[in-house]
């Protein structure tokens, strides 16, 4: 688990270091997705699964992932995700 977190952090830093090569809307969406992933990883495990904030965060994460796909940044999203993609509820 620690190794996956370290790999995620390294990929996120690499991606964030190259944000200047993206358009402003792409930068905004990538940054939002990264922040939502951080919430998903660090905050949601501490909340009760029935808490409305859990559902809101998951929906925002999926919506932002779809925005990244529309912007042609699916590969970057997958790097930040560390998987093949989120699953809709």
Protein Blocks (a to p, Z undefined) as FASTA:
>chain_A
ZZmmmmmmmmmmmmmmmmmmpcfklmmmmmmmmmmmmmmmmmmmmpcfklmklmmmmmmm
mmmmmmmmmnopmmmmmmmnopabdcdZZ
